[in-house]
Amino acid sequence: MSKTLIASFAQKLLVWHQAHGREGLPWQGIKDPYAVWISEIMLQQTQVATVLERYPRFMARFPTVKQLALAPIDAVLAEWAGLGYYSRARNLHACAKQVMEQFSGTFPSDPRLLESLKGIGRSTAGAIAAFAFHERAPILDANVKRVLARLFAIEGAIEEKKVNDLLWGLAQELLPTDSERMPVYTQALMDFGATWCTSRKPVCLSDAYVCTFAKQCQANLSNQVLMLPQKKVKAKSPEFDADLLLMRHQNAVLLQRRPEKAIWGGLWSLPESPWRAKANKVDQEIQGHFFSPEEILKLTLPNENAELGHKDYQQVILGERIKHVFTHRRLWMQIWHMNSAKAVQFTDENLRWVSLHQLGQYGLPQPIKLLLQGLNPVRDDE
């Protein structure tokens, strides 16, 4: 490891940031730990452009940790709809309650205590502590891992524990000695990874600018910039089929709350069949034309379809086929349309008739939200 680079890194990064750092982001310069926390969680696995739109809206809806803790989980999930990775929203709600109950509504400044809260990992804890409390706490998100792996030519997959531990050690060693500089330093590190030392088009491989660390970066000096950091080869994402029931009664649709630990956990969606390995095209065509209303109900409402008599519903209609890509899998959703003659009351509290006009009050998976937004309301005179 270059002792010279370690000793000069913080100062050089701060000089770079003064000239090239990002400006005008709504979460920059904030010292309120609640606001910092919300921005850090929202920025995880979500593009900055999306967060620029959604962060102010979320803060206006839940301006304090107390208001977030007191809000119904459905309201939180509804506000999070479209941001993906919905466990983040559930963890936000649970964490807000923890802060109210365990810390009297005040976020602790100690990174170790922050890390004990629901949904806050070591890097997020470090960011909150650095921005809000000027603590000398390191961060190590994906961008920072890339920067450090390149600067010091760290070999081995970054998912490996020994590599991760090495990067954490470096992150700690590179911190400025003056704690008052921690907010700017932390923001500078984030900005450098997000805008200059990017994954596919780092500045050092273009003629736009000369990188501050060009003469010290081991990856640049050895022509390994795009080879580092090393990552494990990902297996091909498995693909699945599922049947979803879009049942309507006048201007209401039947929704079902998903299990907490499932994909889209806690959100309201359409009743669906168990997932199965994706069939080939011929099998899908044969299968799609032979489902009866009874079979669709049995697939999607196995414990509740007995509540529906033959007079309650009309013939099932084959509808849209929607593809949705998750991080580690792909789902093909076959929608089946059915009208019910009455709003059958089910015994399962997770089944609920919801008016089309009230869908905005429910947390819905984005593809289901878009599907339901396209439904035409029934006119009163029909």
C-alpha positions as CSV (number, residue, x, y, z in Angstrom):
1,M,0.0,0.0,0.0
2,S,1.2,3.5,-0.9
3,K,1.8,5.4,2.4
4,T,2.1,8.6,0.4
5,L,-1.4,8.1,-1.2
6,I,-2.9,7.2,2.1
7,A,-1.5,10.3,3.8
8,S,-2.5,12.7,1.0
9,F,-5.8,11.1,-0.1
10,A,-8.3,13.1,2.0
11,Q,-6.7,16.5,1.2
12,K,-6.5,15.8,-2.6
13,L,-10.1,14.5,-2.6
14,L,-11.4,17.7,-0.9
15,V,-9.5,19.9,-3.4
16,W,-11.1,17.8,-6.2
17,H,-14.5,18.2,-4.6
18,Q,-14.3,22.0,-4.4
19,A,-13.9,22.1,-8.2
20,H,-15.9,19.1,-9.4
21,G,-18.3,18.0,-6.7
22,R,-22.0,17.7,-7.3
23,E,-24.1,20.7,-6.2
24,G,-27.8,21.4,-5.6
25,L,-28.9,17.9,-4.4
26,P,-31.7,18.4,-1.8
27,W,-30.0,16.1,0.7
28,Q,-26.6,17.9,0.6
29,G,-25.5,19.9,3.6
30,I,-28.2,18.5,5.8
31,K,-27.4,17.9,9.5
32,D,-30.7,16.4,10.5
33,P,-29.9,12.7,11.0
34,Y,-33.5,11.8,10.1
35,A,-33.3,13.5,6.7
36,V,-29.8,12.1,6.1
37,W,-31.1,8.6,6.9
38,I,-34.0,8.8,4.6
39,S,-31.8,10.0,1.7
40,E,-29.2,7.3,2.3
41,I,-31.8,4.5,2.3
42,M,-33.6,5.9,-0.7
43,L,-30.3,6.2,-2.7
44,Q,-29.6,2.6,-2.1
45,Q,-30.2,0.7,-5.4
46,T,-32.2,3.7,-6.8
47,Q,-31.0,6.1,-9.5
48,V,-30.3,9.7,-8.3
49,A,-32.7,11.1,-10.9
50,T,-35.5,9.1,-9.3
51,V,-34.6,10.1,-5.8
52,L,-34.4,13.8,-6.8
53,E,-38.2,13.5,-7.5
54,R,-39.2,11.2,-4.7
55,Y,-37.1,12.4,-1.7
56,P,-38.8,15.8,-1.3
57,R,-42.2,14.2,-1.6
58,F,-41.4,11.6,1.0
59,M,-40.0,14.2,3.4
60,A,-43.1,16.4,2.9
61,R,-45.4,13.4,3.7
62,F,-43.3,12.2,6.7
63,P,-41.2,15.2,7.9
64,T,-40.1,13.8,11.2
65,V,-39.2,10.4,12.6
66,K,-42.2,10.6,14.9
67,Q,-44.6,11.1,12.0
68,L,-43.1,8.2,10.1
69,A,-43.3,5.9,13.2
70,L,-47.0,6.8,13.7
71,A,-48.0,6.4,10.1
72,P,-49.7,3.2,9.0
73,I,-47.4,0.8,7.1
74,D,-49.8,0.9,4.1
75,A,-49.2,4.7,3.9
76,V,-45.5,4.3,3.9
77,L,-45.6,1.5,1.3
78,A,-47.9,3.6,-0.9
79,E,-45.4,6.5,-0.8
80,W,-42.6,4.2,-1.6
81,A,-44.4,2.6,-4.6
82,G,-42.2,2.6,-7.7
83,L,-38.9,2.8,-5.8
84,G,-38.5,-1.0,-5.6
85,Y,-36.8,-3.1,-2.9
86,Y,-39.8,-2.6,-0.6
87,S,-38.0,-4.2,2.3
88,R,-36.4,-0.8,2.6
89,A,-39.8,0.9,3.3
90,R,-40.7,-1.7,5.8
91,N,-37.4,-1.3,7.5
92,L,-37.8,2.5,7.5
93,H,-41.1,2.1,9.4
94,A,-39.7,-0.4,11.9
95,C,-36.5,1.7,12.4
96,A,-38.5,4.9,13.1
97,K,-40.4,3.0,15.8
98,Q,-37.1,1.8,17.3
99,V,-35.8,5.4,17.4
100,M,-39.0,6.5,19.1
101,E,-39.0,3.7,21.6
102,Q,-35.3,3.1,22.3
103,F,-33.9,6.6,21.8
104,S,-36.8,8.9,22.7
105,G,-37.0,10.0,19.1
106,T,-33.4,11.1,18.8
107,F,-31.0,9.3,16.5
108,P,-27.8,8.2,18.3
109,S,-24.5,9.6,17.1
110,D,-22.5,6.4,17.7
111,P,-22.2,4.4,14.4
112,R,-22.4,1.2,16.4
113,L,-25.7,2.2,17.9
114,L,-27.0,3.3,14.5
115,E,-26.0,0.0,13.0
116,S,-28.1,-1.8,15.6
117,L,-31.2,-0.2,14.1
118,K,-33.4,-2.0,11.6
119,G,-32.2,-1.7,8.0
120,I,-29.1,0.3,8.8
121,G,-25.9,-1.4,7.8
122,R,-22.3,-0.3,8.6
123,S,-21.9,2.0,5.6
124,T,-25.2,3.8,6.1
125,A,-24.5,4.1,9.8
126,G,-21.1,5.7,8.9
127,A,-22.8,8.1,6.5
128,I,-25.4,9.3,9.1
129,A,-22.7,9.6,11.7
130,A,-20.4,11.6,9.4
131,F,-23.0,13.9,7.9
132,A,-25.1,14.6,11.0
133,F,-22.6,14.3,13.8
134,H,-19.1,14.8,12.2
135,E,-18.0,11.4,13.5
136,R,-14.9,9.9,11.9
137,A,-16.8,7.0,10.5
138,P,-16.0,5.4,7.2
139,I,-18.5,4.5,4.4
140,L,-18.1,1.7,1.9
141,D,-20.9,1.5,-0.6
142,A,-20.4,0.1,-4.1
143,N,-19.0,3.3,-5.5
144,V,-16.4,3.6,-2.7
145,K,-15.4,-0.1,-3.1
146,R,-14.7,0.5,-6.7
147,V,-12.6,3.6,-6.0
148,L,-10.5,1.9,-3.4
149,A,-10.1,-1.3,-5.4
150,R,-8.7,0.7,-8.3
151,L,-6.5,3.1,-6.4
152,F,-4.8,0.3,-4.5
153,A,-5.2,-2.5,-7.1
154,I,-7.1,-4.7,-4.7
155,E,-7.5,-8.2,-6.3
156,G,-10.1,-10.7,-5.5
157,A,-13.9,-10.5,-5.7
158,I,-15.3,-7.7,-3.5
159,E,-17.9,-10.0,-2.2
160,E,-15.3,-12.1,-0.4
161,K,-14.9,-11.4,3.3
162,K,-11.1,-11.0,3.2
163,V,-11.4,-8.4,0.4
164,N,-14.2,-6.6,2.1
165,D,-12.3,-6.5,5.4
166,L,-9.3,-5.0,3.6
167,L,-11.4,-2.3,2.0
168,W,-13.0,-1.4,5.3
169,G,-9.5,-1.1,6.8
170,L,-8.5,1.2,4.0
171,A,-11.6,3.3,4.3
172,Q,-10.9,3.9,8.0
173,E,-7.2,4.7,7.3
174,L,-8.0,7.3,4.6
175,L,-10.3,9.4,6.8
176,P,-9.3,13.0,7.5
177,T,-7.9,13.6,11.0
178,D,-10.1,16.7,11.4
179,S,-13.7,15.5,12.3
180,E,-15.1,18.8,11.1
181,R,-14.2,17.9,7.6
182,M,-16.1,14.6,7.7
183,P,-19.4,15.8,6.0
184,V,-17.6,17.3,3.0
185,Y,-15.1,14.4,2.8
186,T,-17.9,11.8,2.9
187,Q,-19.9,13.7,0.2
188,A,-16.7,14.1,-1.9
189,L,-16.0,10.4,-1.7
190,M,-19.6,9.6,-2.9
191,D,-19.4,12.2,-5.7
192,F,-16.0,11.0,-6.9
193,G,-17.2,7.4,-7.2
194,A,-20.5,8.4,-8.8
195,T,-19.3,10.9,-11.4
196,W,-15.6,10.3,-12.1
197,C,-14.4,6.9,-11.1
198,T,-17.5,5.2,-12.6
199,S,-18.0,1.6,-13.5
200,R,-17.8,1.7,-17.3
201,K,-16.7,5.2,-18.3
202,P,-14.2,6.5,-15.7
203,V,-12.6,9.9,-16.4
204,C,-9.1,8.4,-16.7
205,L,-10.2,6.6,-19.9
206,S,-11.4,9.8,-21.6
207,D,-9.9,13.1,-22.6
208,A,-12.4,15.2,-20.7
209,Y,-10.4,15.7,-17.5
210,V,-7.2,14.5,-15.9
211,C,-8.0,12.5,-12.8
212,T,-6.6,13.8,-9.5
213,F,-5.2,10.4,-8.7
214,A,-4.0,9.5,-12.2
215,K,-0.3,9.2,-11.2
216,Q,-1.0,7.3,-8.0
217,C,-3.9,5.0,-9.0
218,Q,-2.5,1.5,-9.3
219,A,-5.2,0.3,-11.7
220,N,-4.5,3.3,-14.0
221,L,-0.8,2.7,-14.0
222,S,-1.2,-1.0,-14.8
223,N,-4.0,-0.6,-17.3
224,Q,-6.5,-2.5,-15.2
225,V,-9.1,0.2,-14.6
226,L,-12.0,-1.7,-16.2
227,M,-10.8,-5.0,-14.7
228,L,-11.1,-3.8,-11.1
229,P,-12.9,-4.3,-8.8
230,Q,-13.3,-8.0,-9.5
231,K,-16.7,-9.5,-9.1
232,K,-18.1,-13.0,-8.9
233,V,-19.7,-14.2,-12.2
234,K,-23.4,-14.0,-11.8
235,A,-25.5,-17.0,-12.7
236,K,-28.3,-16.5,-15.3
237,S,-31.4,-15.3,-13.7
238,P,-34.1,-17.9,-13.4
239,E,-37.5,-17.2,-15.0
240,F,-40.9,-18.0,-13.7
241,D,-44.6,-18.0,-14.7
242,A,-47.5,-17.0,-12.5
243,D,-51.2,-16.5,-13.0
244,L,-52.8,-13.4,-11.5
245,L,-56.5,-12.8,-11.0
246,L,-57.9,-9.4,-11.8
247,M,-61.4,-9.6,-10.4
248,R,-63.7,-6.6,-10.5
249,H,-67.0,-5.8,-8.9
250,Q,-68.2,-2.5,-10.4
251,N,-65.5,0.0,-9.6
252,A,-63.7,-2.2,-7.1
253,V,-60.9,-4.7,-7.6
254,L,-59.9,-7.5,-5.4
255,L,-56.5,-7.1,-3.8
256,Q,-54.4,-9.4,-1.6
257,R,-51.7,-8.3,0.8
258,R,-48.5,-10.2,0.1
259,P,-46.6,-12.0,2.9
260,E,-44.0,-9.9,4.7
261,K,-41.0,-12.1,3.7
262,A,-42.1,-12.6,0.1
263,I,-41.0,-10.6,-2.9
264,W,-43.0,-7.3,-2.8
265,G,-43.5,-8.2,0.9
266,G,-46.4,-6.3,2.6
267,L,-47.6,-4.7,-0.7
268,W,-51.1,-5.2,-2.0
269,S,-51.2,-7.0,-5.3
270,L,-53.6,-9.3,-7.3
271,P,-54.3,-12.8,-6.0
272,E,-51.7,-15.0,-7.8
273,S,-50.8,-18.6,-8.3
274,P,-47.6,-20.2,-6.9
275,W,-44.6,-19.4,-9.2
276,R,-43.5,-22.2,-11.5
277,A,-40.5,-22.6,-13.8
278,K,-41.2,-20.7,-17.0
279,A,-42.8,-22.9,-19.7
280,N,-41.9,-22.9,-23.3
281,K,-44.1,-21.0,-25.8
282,V,-46.1,-24.0,-27.0
283,D,-46.9,-25.1,-23.4
284,Q,-48.0,-21.6,-22.6
285,E,-50.4,-21.4,-25.6
286,I,-51.9,-24.8,-24.8
287,Q,-52.2,-24.1,-21.1
288,G,-53.7,-20.6,-21.6
289,H,-56.7,-21.8,-23.6
290,F,-57.8,-24.6,-21.3
291,F,-58.2,-22.7,-17.9
292,S,-61.8,-22.6,-16.7
293,P,-63.0,-20.0,-14.2
294,E,-63.0,-22.7,-11.5
295,E,-59.4,-23.6,-12.3
296,I,-58.3,-19.9,-12.2
297,L,-60.0,-19.4,-8.8
298,K,-58.5,-22.6,-7.5
299,L,-55.0,-21.5,-8.6
300,T,-55.2,-17.9,-7.2
301,L,-57.6,-18.2,-4.3
302,P,-57.1,-21.9,-3.2
303,N,-58.5,-21.3,0.3
304,E,-61.2,-18.7,-0.5
305,N,-62.7,-19.7,-3.9
306,A,-65.5,-21.7,-2.2
307,E,-66.9,-18.3,-1.2
308,L,-67.7,-17.6,-4.8
309,G,-70.7,-19.4,-6.4
310,H,-71.1,-19.9,-10.1
311,K,-73.6,-17.0,-10.2
312,D,-71.1,-14.7,-8.7
313,Y,-68.7,-14.5,-11.6
314,Q,-68.7,-14.3,-15.4
315,Q,-66.5,-16.2,-17.8
316,V,-62.8,-15.7,-17.3
317,I,-61.0,-13.7,-20.0
318,L,-57.3,-14.2,-21.0
319,G,-55.6,-10.8,-20.5
320,E,-52.2,-9.2,-20.6
321,R,-48.9,-11.1,-20.1
322,I,-46.5,-8.9,-18.2
323,K,-42.8,-9.4,-17.8
324,H,-41.1,-8.0,-14.7
325,V,-37.4,-8.2,-14.1
326,F,-36.2,-8.4,-10.5
327,T,-32.5,-8.3,-9.5
328,H,-32.1,-12.0,-9.4
329,R,-35.1,-13.4,-11.3
330,R,-37.6,-12.7,-14.0
331,L,-41.4,-13.2,-13.7
332,W,-43.9,-13.6,-16.4
333,M,-47.4,-12.7,-15.1
334,Q,-50.4,-13.9,-17.0
335,I,-53.4,-11.7,-16.1
336,W,-56.9,-13.3,-16.0
337,H,-59.9,-10.9,-16.0
338,M,-63.1,-11.8,-14.2
339,N,-66.1,-9.8,-13.1
340,S,-68.0,-10.6,-9.9
341,A,-71.7,-10.0,-9.5
342,K,-71.2,-9.0,-5.8
343,A,-68.4,-7.9,-3.5
344,V,-68.0,-11.3,-1.8
345,Q,-66.7,-11.0,1.7
346,F,-63.8,-13.3,2.3
347,T,-62.6,-14.7,5.6
348,D,-59.0,-13.9,4.9
349,E,-58.2,-10.3,6.2
350,N,-55.5,-10.1,3.6
351,L,-58.2,-10.1,0.8
352,R,-59.9,-6.7,0.3
353,W,-62.1,-5.0,-2.3
354,V,-60.6,-1.6,-3.1
355,S,-62.2,1.1,-5.1
356,L,-60.2,2.3,-8.2
357,H,-60.4,5.8,-6.7
358,Q,-58.6,4.6,-3.6
359,L,-55.7,2.7,-5.1
360,G,-53.3,5.6,-4.3
361,Q,-53.7,4.8,-0.6
362,Y,-52.2,1.3,-1.1
363,G,-48.7,0.2,-1.7
364,L,-48.8,-1.6,-5.0
365,P,-46.0,-3.2,-7.0
366,Q,-45.2,-0.9,-10.0
367,P,-46.3,-3.3,-12.8
368,I,-49.6,-3.9,-10.9
369,K,-50.1,-0.2,-10.3
370,L,-49.7,0.5,-14.0
371,L,-52.1,-2.2,-14.9
372,L,-54.8,-1.0,-12.6
373,Q,-54.3,2.6,-13.6
374,G,-55.3,1.5,-17.1
375,L,-58.7,0.2,-16.0
376,N,-61.8,2.2,-17.0
377,P,-64.2,3.0,-14.2
378,V,-67.8,1.9,-14.6
379,R,-70.2,4.7,-15.2
380,D,-73.0,5.1,-12.6
381,D,-75.7,4.9,-15.3
382,E,-74.5,1.6,-16.6
